Amino acid sequence: MLTRTLSFLTGPVGWIITGVWTAIDIAGPAYRVTIPACILVTTLRLKAQANEIKNLL
């Protein structure tokens, strides 16, 4: 049972868990800035796209 658990954690599943965990640790402090910036960029892109469609009509 222990061998199976260790092989599970050291295989590809373990790599994925480690990668996700590392990404969360790296992005943690920047999360407060990144999410609002992404929302702002998305809003500006949607406004620009709406203006382009309006100008075509």
Order of alpha helices (4+ residues) and beta strands (2+ residues): alpha-alpha-alpha
